[in-house]
Amino acid sequence: MHLKDHEHCGYCGNPLAAGAGFCPACGEEQPGYAEELMRREPPLTPGFDRRWQIQGQAATHLLLALLAALLVGAGLFFSTGLSTTGLLLADLALAAAISACAWPMRAELAPLMRSGSWTWLGVALGAGLLLPGLAVVYLNAFGLDSGTDPWSGDETVSGPAPWALLLSLVVVAGVFEEIAFRGIFLSVMKSIARPRNAHLLTAAVFAGIHFEPAVFPYHFLVGLCLGWLRERSAGLLAPMSAHAMHNLAVIYVWV
């Protein structure tokens, strides 16, 4: 039966407000209240866009900061004649933007920076060495020259500063890109989407932020691998190690 407006308690006779489930005088549950609760429709689950609005502020700020840093970095890179020093300055600008976004989430990220084991670090280093081999296969399959930029065909970097290239691509990129994507972005996505979708979206954004359409599938695969390492090792040290080793191997193969 449905609860009626202003009915009386069936135990003490006290008048009840509309739809009351319990009597304010004697505290007894009214007949039919449990059935009425089951009959009511459950609240609608908010869609992804609404969940993003509520919980995705950190990811939004990160993406905006990355885009701003990339614009600044591109200016620095091109103003130095595509040199390794310019690349380092560009990556330092990116690292500064990521650090600013990571600071408000430092409490959530701190455990991820301490988690890990020697076993998973070994797996990560091995993965970092193997992935560039897949890149060579991928580039050869599509007729792309591994010694040049796969998109434009021009040489990407020049200059007499190999230490700057190593610091930029191995240390800065390996550490800060993982804080950004497997740290901030993936953590936010897992709070508003299913784990599988969170990893797919994170890998897609990671690949897209490199702005190399010709090698998007390869970067997407790398992003999935790094996300898997983050989950299996329950921390960021393993994906950081794999990312750094991957970039070191890429430098050895391409440069």
PLY file of the C-alpha trace (Angstrom):
ply
format ascii 1.0
element vertex 255
property float x
property float y
property float z
element edge 254
property int vertex1
property int vertex2
end_header
0.00 0.00 0.00
1.03 3.63 -0.49
1.57 5.99 2.43
-1.13 8.65 2.60
-0.97 12.33 3.53
-1.59 13.08 7.22
-2.58 9.54 8.20
-2.49 8.43 11.80
-0.05 6.12 13.51
-1.40 2.58 13.64
0.07 2.09 17.12
-0.60 5.24 19.11
-2.99 7.18 16.86
-0.77 10.25 16.63
-1.26 12.26 13.38
1.53 11.75 10.86
2.99 14.13 8.27
2.71 13.31 4.59
4.64 10.14 3.73
6.13 9.73 7.22
7.74 6.34 7.75
8.03 6.58 11.52
5.77 8.02 14.19
7.37 11.01 15.96
5.48 10.16 19.16
6.10 6.44 19.65
8.89 5.87 17.09
7.21 2.88 15.45
7.75 2.18 11.73
4.53 2.52 9.80
3.08 -0.39 7.83
3.90 -0.25 4.16
6.96 2.03 4.59
9.48 -0.62 3.51
7.39 -1.48 0.45
7.15 2.22 -0.41
10.93 2.59 -0.31
11.38 -0.37 -2.65
8.77 1.08 -5.01
10.54 4.42 -5.37
12.95 4.77 -8.28
16.65 4.88 -7.34
18.45 8.17 -7.99
20.00 8.47 -11.42
23.76 7.97 -11.62
25.36 11.20 -12.88
26.91 10.94 -16.35
30.62 11.20 -17.06
30.39 14.91 -17.90
28.72 15.64 -14.56
31.23 13.50 -12.65
34.03 15.36 -14.46
32.53 18.68 -13.34
32.38 17.50 -9.74
35.63 15.54 -9.38
37.71 16.35 -12.45
39.00 19.80 -11.55
42.53 18.52 -10.97
42.59 16.84 -14.40
41.19 19.97 -16.07
43.83 22.16 -14.44
46.53 19.68 -15.46
45.49 19.66 -19.12
45.30 23.44 -19.26
48.71 23.74 -17.57
50.23 21.21 -19.98
48.89 23.05 -23.02
50.20 26.37 -21.70
53.59 24.85 -20.89
53.78 23.22 -24.33
53.13 26.56 -26.03
55.84 28.22 -23.94
58.17 25.27 -24.49
57.62 25.29 -28.24
58.60 28.95 -28.31
61.76 28.24 -26.35
62.59 25.23 -28.51
62.21 27.01 -31.83
63.85 30.21 -30.60
67.03 28.23 -29.90
67.10 26.69 -33.37
65.75 23.26 -32.36
68.75 22.68 -30.11
69.06 20.21 -27.24
69.32 23.17 -24.87
66.00 24.48 -26.18
64.46 21.05 -25.68
65.67 21.02 -22.08
64.21 24.47 -21.45
60.91 23.33 -22.93
60.81 20.25 -20.71
61.71 22.30 -17.64
58.72 24.55 -18.38
56.58 21.41 -18.59
58.02 20.12 -15.31
57.21 23.42 -13.59
53.59 23.27 -14.79
53.22 19.66 -13.62
54.75 20.47 -10.23
52.25 23.30 -9.75
49.38 20.88 -10.46
50.84 18.12 -8.28
51.33 20.30 -5.20
47.61 20.40 -4.19
47.51 16.58 -4.57
50.78 15.92 -2.71
49.02 13.94 0.03
47.50 11.52 -2.53
50.67 11.27 -4.62
53.13 10.74 -1.74
52.22 7.04 -1.18
52.62 6.38 -4.90
56.15 7.77 -4.80
57.10 5.34 -2.02
55.45 2.19 -3.37
57.30 -0.38 -5.44
59.61 -3.37 -5.26
62.88 -4.45 -6.84
60.96 -7.08 -8.81
58.71 -4.53 -10.47
61.60 -2.17 -11.04
63.33 -4.98 -12.94
60.20 -5.62 -14.99
59.92 -1.90 -15.68
63.51 -1.60 -16.90
63.03 -4.62 -19.16
59.83 -3.16 -20.59
61.58 0.14 -21.20
64.25 -1.63 -23.22
61.84 -3.75 -25.26
59.31 -1.09 -26.26
61.68 0.87 -28.57
62.16 -2.34 -30.52
58.44 -2.30 -31.23
58.81 1.32 -32.30
61.39 0.33 -34.91
59.06 -2.39 -36.22
56.17 0.08 -36.30
58.12 2.76 -38.15
59.51 0.29 -40.68
56.05 -1.15 -41.27
54.76 2.29 -42.26
57.89 3.30 -44.16
58.93 5.97 -41.64
62.57 6.85 -41.13
63.69 6.13 -37.56
66.37 8.80 -37.76
63.99 11.69 -38.40
60.76 13.07 -37.09
58.12 10.52 -38.22
55.63 13.32 -38.96
57.60 16.03 -40.71
60.64 14.13 -41.98
62.99 16.77 -40.58
65.70 16.26 -38.02
64.21 17.04 -34.63
67.13 18.18 -32.48
70.66 19.35 -32.99
73.47 20.82 -30.99
76.55 19.81 -29.04
74.85 19.16 -25.69
74.05 15.45 -25.31
73.82 15.91 -21.54
70.89 18.29 -22.10
69.15 15.68 -24.25
69.65 13.01 -21.59
68.49 15.27 -18.77
65.47 16.40 -20.76
64.18 13.11 -22.16
65.37 10.65 -19.52
65.16 12.48 -16.19
62.64 15.30 -16.66
60.26 13.47 -19.01
60.58 10.14 -17.23
59.72 11.57 -13.83
57.36 14.45 -14.45
55.29 12.96 -17.25
54.57 9.99 -14.99
53.54 12.29 -12.15
51.21 14.03 -14.60
49.63 11.04 -16.34
49.96 7.94 -14.15
49.83 10.08 -11.02
47.39 12.99 -11.31
45.36 12.21 -14.42
44.89 8.47 -13.87
44.00 8.96 -10.21
41.30 11.44 -11.14
39.99 9.26 -13.98
39.72 6.23 -11.69
37.49 8.24 -9.37
35.01 9.15 -12.11
35.21 6.24 -14.59
35.63 2.49 -14.63
39.27 1.37 -14.25
39.55 0.08 -17.83
38.11 3.28 -19.27
40.34 5.35 -16.98
43.45 3.61 -18.34
42.31 3.89 -21.96
41.56 7.60 -21.61
44.84 8.27 -19.81
46.83 6.45 -22.49
44.97 8.34 -25.23
45.67 11.74 -23.64
49.30 10.73 -23.05
49.66 9.81 -26.73
47.82 12.89 -27.93
49.89 15.33 -25.89
52.98 14.31 -27.89
51.38 15.86 -31.01
52.78 13.20 -33.36
49.78 11.74 -35.22
51.94 9.29 -37.19
53.09 7.53 -34.02
49.94 7.97 -31.92
49.24 4.20 -31.82
52.75 3.49 -30.51
52.53 6.19 -27.81
49.10 4.84 -26.88
50.60 1.37 -26.41
53.40 2.82 -24.29
50.79 4.63 -22.17
48.89 1.40 -21.59
52.10 -0.39 -20.59
53.05 2.36 -18.14
49.53 2.32 -16.69
49.76 -1.45 -16.23
53.06 -1.04 -14.39
51.51 1.60 -12.17
48.66 -0.73 -11.24
50.73 -3.88 -10.74
53.41 -2.14 -8.68
50.91 0.09 -6.85
53.18 3.09 -7.33
54.92 5.44 -9.72
58.51 4.28 -9.36
58.08 1.39 -11.81
56.47 3.44 -14.63
58.99 6.22 -14.02
61.85 3.73 -14.42
60.29 2.21 -17.54
59.65 5.64 -19.07
63.21 6.80 -18.38
64.73 3.57 -19.74
62.47 3.73 -22.79
63.59 7.27 -23.61
67.23 6.35 -23.04
66.88 3.46 -25.48
65.12 5.75 -27.96
68.03 8.19 -27.78
70.46 5.32 -28.42
68.45 4.03 -31.40
67.47 7.35 -32.99
70.37 9.64 -32.08
0 1
1 2
2 3
3 4
4 5
5 6
6 7
7 8
8 9
9 10
10 11
11 12
12 13
13 14
14 15
15 16
16 17
17 18
18 19
19 20
20 21
21 22
22 23
23 24
24 25
25 26
26 27
27 28
28 29
29 30
30 31
31 32
32 33
33 34
34 35
35 36
36 37
37 38
38 39
39 40
40 41
41 42
42 43
43 44
44 45
45 46
46 47
47 48
48 49
49 50
50 51
51 52
52 53
53 54
54 55
55 56
56 57
57 58
58 59
59 60
60 61
61 62
62 63
63 64
64 65
65 66
66 67
67 68
68 69
69 70
70 71
71 72
72 73
73 74
74 75
75 76
76 77
77 78
78 79
79 80
80 81
81 82
82 83
83 84
84 85
85 86
86 87
87 88
88 89
89 90
90 91
91 92
92 93
93 94
94 95
95 96
96 97
97 98
98 99
99 100
100 101
101 102
102 103
103 104
104 105
105 106
106 107
107 108
108 109
109 110
110 111
111 112
112 113
113 114
114 115
115 116
116 117
117 118
118 119
119 120
120 121
121 122
122 123
123 124
124 125
125 126
126 127
127 128
128 129
129 130
130 131
131 132
132 133
133 134
134 135
135 136
136 137
137 138
138 139
139 140
140 141
141 142
142 143
143 144
144 145
145 146
146 147
147 148
148 149
149 150
150 151
151 152
152 153
153 154
154 155
155 156
156 157
157 158
158 159
159 160
160 161
161 162
162 163
163 164
164 165
165 166
166 167
167 168
168 169
169 170
170 171
171 172
172 173
173 174
174 175
175 176
176 177
177 178
178 179
179 180
180 181
181 182
182 183
183 184
184 185
185 186
186 187
187 188
188 189
189 190
190 191
191 192
192 193
193 194
194 195
195 196
196 197
197 198
198 199
199 200
200 201
201 202
202 203
203 204
204 205
205 206
206 207
207 208
208 209
209 210
210 211
211 212
212 213
213 214
214 215
215 216
216 217
217 218
218 219
219 220
220 221
221 222
222 223
223 224
224 225
225 226
226 227
227 228
228 229
229 230
230 231
231 232
232 233
233 234
234 235
235 236
236 237
237 238
238 239
239 240
240 241
241 242
242 243
243 244
244 245
245 246
246 247
247 248
248 249
249 250
250 251
251 252
252 253
253 254
